[in-house]
């Protein structure tokens, strides 16, 4: 154990485990799923009759109904059945839950993705003596629910008495902050959907997605915390998540990319180089948002250690990919990442140095501003194409949004040059664009930090506004308008349609 404080941090994280708030949600109607080539992902939900047709009536031996709950739900399903006579054979039913019409229309048995099939929400249940109300043990995330009974006994008849979701979240709706003046209906729609996304992901930690992966990721936490500082202001949940990461560090003191559990000690998941080094950046955001300085000072050694570890992968002030770590940056096939990684680390050193100054620990890291300056100079010399006015990356000298975003955040260019770079990146052609909302969020952050608030708002409206236009209840993990079925996992069925890194509400209040 690198940090002797880890058990204490874990105990404090357990103490901060929040109580979940409950809401009872019931279906708003019956639907059927129909193919429609003009609909997003090729499927749509169509009204299929009033709820009165299926509740409190005798149903046939085999039946299947699909319910629309009218909004995104995260919680526990409770089903009430009525039986006309004593049960002479086990009662069996199936449920299928989906975030989107496409997911409901998909045949889960045909799934061929790289992630576990267990994330797909379809299960069968058998009861020899079913209670009046059956509460399913697993938590689900969905809007649509299909309930199916097949070949039931002919001896007794079944009626459906009730169906509800006990929805859970640690978000306090009474703490919602208002949008600033000057926002229009599209802004309000984006903000409403983004807030629903954030609340759905706020469970006992900030989950990255309540359907999949249902765990705490550091890169997601950075964006969620920024959103929550201006939305629900749940500082204790943010503190808890930071403590979980600190307590889960490995024997070198490296912060994991994700955490699986928290009792008695959190279990570390895999490690992502460009996530861990940003730990100090998250602490600085927390401090400036009003976090407790004593708490942040307690975790300062963890932030400092991430910078020390990052330097092990640099030579002559340049990042050298030794293929020891997972480099994420973005879900984009063929993305050259060296330049962007250099920007992430440079930015992390600058921000961690700022954190040290605000904590009164600057004497411990006097070299950080010098290191960051050398990294900027080395990056400009190696990757900046003066003729094109863009940063290139990799052996192919690739042009990408990722390189420009992180070089801008790193302060590699002058203020005027940075403004010009970001605007030309958005307007330009021939650059590899982001593969999803995570990197789009980084672009909006870069625009905000450069003072380009109108540009940031415009990009937010163009990108997340398109999701709103397409009927999103919550913002999606993967979204490229020109590729409705894009997935990084081999099968779009397993994509998350409520995902932490897709929350843009911070930008309206930045």
C-alpha positions in Angstrom: 0.0 0.0 0.0 1.6 3.2 -1.2 -0.5 5.6 0.9 -0.9 4.7 4.5 -4.0 6.9 4.7 -5.9 4.6 2.3 -7.9 2.7 5.0 -8.9 6.0 6.6 -10.0 7.4 3.2 -12.0 4.2 2.5 -13.7 4.5 5.9 -14.6 8.1 5.3 -16.0 7.2 1.8 -18.2 4.6 3.5 -19.4 7.2 6.0 -20.4 9.5 3.1 -22.4 6.8 1.3 -25.7 8.6 0.5 -29.2 7.6 1.2 -31.1 7.2 -2.1 -34.3 9.1 -2.8 -37.3 7.2 -4.1 -40.0 8.1 -6.6 -42.8 5.8 -7.8 -43.2 5.8 -11.6 -45.9 4.0 -13.5 -46.5 3.4 -17.2 -48.0 6.2 -19.2 -49.3 4.0 -22.0 -49.0 0.9 -24.1 -46.9 1.0 -27.2 -45.6 -1.2 -30.1 -42.2 -0.8 -31.7 -42.3 -0.3 -35.5 -39.6 -0.1 -38.1 -39.3 3.4 -39.6 -36.3 4.3 -41.9 -36.8 8.0 -41.1 -36.6 7.4 -37.3 -33.3 7.6 -35.4 -31.7 4.1 -35.5 -34.6 2.9 -37.7 -37.3 2.3 -35.0 -40.0 4.2 -33.3 -42.5 3.7 -30.5 -46.2 3.9 -31.5 -49.2 4.1 -29.2 -51.0 0.8 -28.9 -54.0 1.4 -26.8 -55.0 2.5 -23.3 -53.6 0.9 -20.2 -57.2 -0.1 -19.1 -57.0 -2.9 -21.7 -54.5 -4.8 -19.7 -55.0 -4.0 -16.0 -57.5 -5.8 -13.9 -58.8 -7.9 -16.7 -58.5 -11.7 -17.3 -55.6 -12.2 -19.7 -55.1 -15.2 -22.1 -52.7 -18.0 -21.5 -50.0 -16.3 -23.5 -49.6 -12.5 -23.8 -47.0 -9.8 -24.2 -47.4 -6.0 -23.7 -44.9 -3.2 -24.1 -45.2 -0.3 -21.7 -43.9 3.2 -22.1 -43.0 4.9 -18.7 -42.8 8.3 -20.4 -39.4 9.1 -19.0 -36.0 7.5 -18.2 -36.2 5.3 -15.1 -33.5 3.9 -12.9 -34.8 1.6 -10.2 -36.5 -1.5 -9.1 -39.5 -3.1 -10.9 -42.6 -4.2 -8.9 -45.3 -6.2 -10.6 -48.6 -7.2 -9.1 -50.4 -10.3 -10.5 -53.8 -11.7 -9.6 -54.7 -15.4 -9.9 -58.2 -16.7 -10.3 -57.5 -20.1 -8.6 -54.9 -22.0 -6.7 -51.7 -22.3 -8.8 -51.3 -25.8 -10.2 -48.0 -25.2 -12.1 -45.1 -22.8 -11.7 -45.9 -19.3 -13.0 -43.3 -18.0 -15.5 -42.9 -14.6 -17.0 -40.2 -12.6 -18.9 -39.3 -9.0 -18.9 -37.2 -7.0 -21.4 -36.2 -3.4 -20.7 -34.8 -0.9 -23.1 -33.6 2.7 -23.2 -34.6 3.2 -26.8 -37.0 1.8 -29.4 -34.0 0.3 -31.3 -32.9 -1.6 -28.2 -36.4 -2.9 -27.6 -36.6 -4.1 -31.3 -33.2 -5.8 -31.1 -32.9 -9.6 -30.7 -30.6 -9.9 -27.7 -29.9 -13.5 -28.6 -28.1 -12.3 -31.7 -25.7 -10.1 -29.6 -22.1 -10.4 -30.7 -20.4 -7.5 -28.9 -17.2 -7.5 -26.9 -18.8 -6.6 -23.6 -20.7 -9.1 -21.4 -24.2 -10.0 -22.6 -25.4 -9.7 -19.0 -25.7 -5.9 -19.6 -28.6 -6.5 -21.9 -31.7 -6.2 -19.7 -33.8 -9.4 -20.4 -34.6 -12.0 -17.8 -37.0 -14.8 -17.0 -38.6 -15.5 -13.6 -40.4 -18.6 -12.3 -42.4 -18.7 -9.1 -44.0 -21.8 -7.5 -46.0 -19.6 -5.2 -45.8 -16.0 -6.4 -46.5 -13.3 -3.8 -49.2 -10.6 -4.6 -46.5 -8.1 -5.6 -43.2 -9.3 -7.0 -40.2 -7.0 -6.6 -37.4 -7.9 -9.0 -34.1 -8.0 -7.3 -31.9 -6.2 -9.8 -31.9 -2.5 -10.5 -32.7 -1.6 -14.1 -32.4 1.5 -16.3 -35.0 2.0 -19.0 -37.9 3.8 -20.6 -39.6 0.9 -22.2 -40.6 -2.4 -20.6 -42.0 -5.5 -22.2 -43.8 -8.0 -20.0 -44.5 -11.5 -21.4 -46.3 -14.6 -20.2 -46.1 -17.7 -22.4 -48.1 -20.9 -22.2 -49.4 -20.3 -18.8 -51.5 -23.0 -17.1 -55.0 -23.5 -18.4 -56.2 -24.2 -14.8 -56.0 -20.6 -13.5 -56.3 -17.2 -15.1 -53.9 -14.3 -14.6 -54.6 -10.6 -14.4 -52.2 -7.7 -14.2 -52.9 -5.7 -11.1 -50.0 -3.2 -10.9 -46.7 -2.3 -12.5 -44.3 0.4 -11.2 -40.7 1.4 -10.9 -39.3 2.4 -7.6 -36.9 4.9 -9.1 -33.8 5.8 -7.1 -31.2 8.6 -7.2 -29.1 10.5 -4.7 -29.8 13.8 -6.5 -32.0 16.3 -4.6 -34.5 17.9 -7.0 -35.1 20.7 -4.5 -31.6 21.9 -5.0 -31.9 22.4 -8.8 -30.5 25.7 -9.9 -32.1 27.9 -12.6 -30.7 28.6 -16.0 -29.3 32.1 -16.5 -31.3 34.7 -18.4 -31.1 34.7 -22.2 -31.6 31.0 -22.6 -34.2 29.9 -25.1 -36.4 26.7 -25.4 -33.5 24.7 -27.0 -31.2 25.6 -24.1 -33.9 24.6 -21.6 -34.4 21.3 -23.4 -30.7 20.5 -23.4 -30.4 21.5 -19.7 -33.5 19.4 -18.8 -32.1 16.3 -20.5 -28.6 16.9 -19.2 -30.0 17.3 -15.6 -32.0 14.0 -16.0 -28.8 12.3 -17.2 -26.8 13.6 -14.2 -29.5 12.6 -11.7 -29.9 9.1 -13.2 -26.1 8.6 -12.8 -26.1 9.9 -9.2 -26.5 6.7 -7.2 -24.2 5.8 -4.3 -21.5 7.1 -6.5 -21.4 8.9 -9.8 -22.0 6.0 -12.1 -20.9 6.4 -15.7 -24.1 4.7 -16.9 -26.9 3.3 -14.8 -27.5 0.5 -17.4 -23.8 0.0 -18.3 -21.2 0.0 -16.7 -22.7 1.0 -13.4 -19.4 2.0 -11.9 -17.3 5.0 -11.0 -14.9 6.2 -13.7 -12.4 9.1 -13.1 -12.8 10.7 -16.5 -16.6 10.7 -16.1 -16.3 12.1 -12.6 -14.4 15.1 -13.8 -17.2 16.1 -16.1 -20.0 15.1 -13.7 -18.6 17.1 -10.9 -18.3 20.2 -13.1 -22.0 19.7 -13.9 -23.1 19.0 -10.4 -21.3 22.1 -8.9 -23.8 24.2 -10.9 -26.8 21.8 -10.7 -27.5 19.8 -7.6 -24.3 20.8 -5.6 -23.9 17.4 -4.0 -20.5 18.0 -2.5 -20.5 15.0 -0.2 -21.0 12.7 -3.2 -18.1 14.3 -5.0 -16.0 14.0 -1.8 -16.9 10.3 -1.5 -15.9 9.5 -5.1 -12.6 11.3 -4.7 -11.9 9.3 -1.5 -12.8 6.0 -3.3 -10.2 6.8 -5.9 -7.6 7.8 -3.4 -8.2 4.6 -1.3 -8.0 2.4 -4.4 -4.5 3.5 -5.5 -2.1 0.7 -6.3 1.3 -0.1 -4.7 2.9 2.7 -6.8 0.3 5.1 -5.7 -1.4 5.2 -9.2 -5.1 6.2 -9.2 -7.2 3.7 -11.1 -9.5 4.6 -14.0 -12.5 3.0 -12.3 -13.6 1.7 -8.9 -15.9 -1.3 -8.5 -16.8 -1.4 -4.8 -16.3 0.3 -1.5 -16.6 -2.0 1.4 -14.3 -2.5 3.3 -11.9 -1.2 0.7 -12.6 -0.1 -2.9 -11.5 -2.4 -5.7 -9.6 -0.8 -8.5 -10.5 -1.5 -12.1 -8.2 -0.9 -15.0 -5.8 2.1 -15.3 -6.1 4.8 -18.0 -3.1 7.1 -18.3 -4.9 10.2 -19.3 -7.5 9.8 -16.6 -5.2 9.3 -13.6 -3.0 12.3 -14.2 -6.1 14.6 -14.1 -6.7 13.9 -10.4 -5.2 17.2 -9.4 -7.4 19.0 -11.9 -10.5 17.5 -10.3 -9.3 18.6 -6.9 -8.7 22.2 -8.1 -12.2 22.3 -9.6 -13.6 21.1 -6.3 -11.7 23.7 -4.3 -12.8 26.6 -6.6 -16.4 25.4 -6.5 -16.4 25.7 -2.7 -15.0 22.4 -1.5 -13.4 22.1 1.9 -9.7 23.1 1.8 -8.8 20.7 4.6 -10.3 17.8 2.7 -8.4 18.7 -0.5 -5.1 19.2 1.3 -5.5 15.7 2.7 -5.7 14.3 -0.8 -2.9 16.6 -2.2 -0.2 13.8 -2.0 -2.3 11.7 -4.4 -2.5 14.4 -7.0 1.2 15.1 -6.7 2.0 11.4 -7.1 0.1 11.2 -10.4 2.3 13.8 -11.9 5.4 12.1 -10.7 4.3 8.8 -12.3 3.4 10.5 -15.6 7.0 11.8 -15.9 8.2 8.2 -16.2 6.7 8.1 -19.7 8.5 11.2 -20.9 11.9 11.6 -22.6 13.3 15.0 -23.5 10.0 16.6 -22.4 8.0 14.5 -24.9 5.6 11.7 -24.2 6.9 8.4 -25.3 4.3 5.7 -25.7 5.9 2.5 -24.4 2.5 0.7 -24.7 2.4 0.2 -20.9 -0.9 2.0 -20.4 -4.3 2.3 -21.9 -4.4 5.7 -23.6 -8.1 6.7 -24.0 -8.6 10.3 -25.2 -11.7 9.4 -27.3 -13.6 6.5 -28.8 -12.4 7.1 -32.3 -10.9 4.5 -34.6 -7.4 5.1 -35.8 -6.9 8.2 -33.6 -3.2 9.1 -33.1 -3.0 10.1 -29.5 0.6 11.1 -28.6 0.1 14.8 -29.2 -3.2 14.8 -27.2 -1.6 12.9 -24.3 1.2 15.4 -24.2 -1.4 18.1 -23.9 -3.2 16.3 -21.1 -0.1 15.9 -19.1 1.0 19.5 -19.7 -2.4 20.7 -18.6 -2.3 18.4 -15.6 1.1 19.8 -14.4 -0.2 23.4 -14.8 -3.4 22.7 -13.0 -1.7 20.7 -10.2 0.7 23.6 -9.8 -2.2 26.0 -9.4 -3.7 23.6 -6.8 -0.4 23.6 -4.9 -0.3 27.4 -4.8 -3.9 27.6 -3.5 -3.1 25.0 -0.8 0.1 26.7 0.2 2.1 23.7 -1.0 3.9 25.4 -3.9 7.3 24.8 -2.4 6.8 21.1 -3.0 6.4 21.5 -6.7 8.4 24.6 -7.7 9.6 22.7 -10.8 6.0 22.1 -12.2 5.7 25.4 -14.0 9.1 24.9 -15.5 8.3 21.3 -16.6 5.0 22.5 -18.1 6.8 25.2 -20.1 9.3 22.8 -21.4 6.6 20.4 -22.4 4.8 23.2 -24.3 8.0 24.2 -26.1 8.8 20.5 -27.0 5.2 19.9 -28.3 5.2 23.0 -30.4 8.6 22.1 -32.0 7.6 18.5 -32.7 3.9 18.7 -33.6 2.9 22.2 -34.7 2.7 22.6 -38.4 3.3 26.3 -39.0 2.0 26.2 -42.6 -1.2 24.5 -41.7 -1.6 26.2 -38.4 -2.6 22.9 -36.7 -0.9 20.3 -34.4 -0.2 16.9 -36.0 0.2 13.6 -34.2 1.8 10.2 -34.8 3.8 8.8 -37.6 1.0 9.7 -40.1 1.1 13.4 -39.0 -2.6 13.1 -38.4 -4.8 16.2 -37.9 -7.5 15.7 -35.2 -9.8 17.7 -32.9 -8.2 15.8 -30.0 -4.7 17.2 -30.6 -6.0 20.8 -31.0 -8.2 20.6 -27.9 -5.6 19.3 -25.6 -2.8 21.6 -26.9 -5.2 24.5 -26.4 -6.0 23.4 -22.8 -2.3 23.0 -22.2 -1.6 26.6 -23.1 0.8 25.6 -25.8 0.0 28.7 -28.0 -0.6 32.3 -27.1 -4.1 33.4 -26.2 -4.8 34.9 -29.6 -3.3 31.8 -31.4 -5.4 29.5 -29.2 -8.6 31.3 -30.1 -7.8 31.1 -33.8 -6.8 27.4 -33.5 -10.1 26.4 -31.8 -12.3 28.3 -34.2 -10.5 26.9 -37.2 -10.7 23.4 -35.8 -14.5 23.6 -35.5 -14.9 25.2 -38.9 -12.2 23.0 -40.7 -12.4 20.0 -42.8 -10.0 17.1 -43.0 -9.6 16.8 -39.2 -10.5 13.6 -37.4 -13.5 14.6 -35.4 -14.6 13.3 -31.9 -16.1 9.9 -31.7 -18.6 10.9 -29.1 -19.7 13.3 -26.3 -16.7 12.8 -24.1 -14.3 14.7 -26.5 -17.0 17.2 -27.5 -17.2 18.1 -23.8 -13.5 18.7 -23.8 -13.9 21.0 -26.8 -16.6 23.0 -25.0 -14.3 23.3 -22.0 -11.4 24.5 -24.1 -13.7 27.1 -25.7 -14.9 28.3 -22.3 -11.3 28.5 -20.9 -10.4 30.6 -24.0 -13.2 33.0 -23.3 -15.2 31.9 -26.3 -18.5 31.5 -24.5 -20.7 32.1 -27.6 -18.8 29.5 -29.5 -19.1 27.1 -26.6 -22.9 27.6 -26.5 -23.2 27.3 -30.2 -21.4 23.9 -30.2 -23.5 22.7 -27.3 -26.7 23.6 -29.1 -25.5 22.1 -32.4 -24.3 18.8 -30.9 -26.5 18.1 -27.8 -29.4 20.0 -29.4 -29.4 17.3 -32.2 -29.8 14.6 -29.6 -32.7 16.5 -28.1 -34.2 16.9 -31.5 -34.0 13.1 -32.0 -36.0 12.5 -28.9 -33.3 11.8 -26.2 -34.6 11.4 -22.7 -31.0 11.4 -21.4 -27.8 12.0 -23.3 -26.1 9.1 -25.0 -22.6 7.6 -24.5 -22.0 7.5 -28.3 -23.5 9.9 -30.8 -22.4 10.7 -34.3 -25.4 12.0 -36.3 -24.2 10.5 -39.5 -23.8 7.0 -37.9 -26.9 6.1 -35.9 -25.6 2.6 -35.0 -22.0 3.5 -34.2 -20.5 1.6 -31.3 -17.0 1.0 -29.9 -18.1 -2.4 -28.5 -18.9 -4.4 -31.6 -22.7 -4.3 -31.2 -24.8 -1.1 -30.7 -27.3 -3.0 -28.5 -24.9 -2.6 -25.5 -24.4 1.2 -26.0 -25.4 3.3 -23.0 -28.1 5.9 -23.7 -27.7 7.6 -20.3 -24.0 8.3 -19.7 -22.1 10.5 -17.4 -19.6 12.0 -19.8 -22.6 13.2 -22.0 -23.8 15.8 -19.4 -23.3 19.4 -20.8 -25.2 21.4 -18.2 -22.1 23.0 -16.8 -21.6 25.0 -20.0 -24.8 27.1 -19.6 -23.6 28.4 -16.2 -19.8 28.5 -16.9 
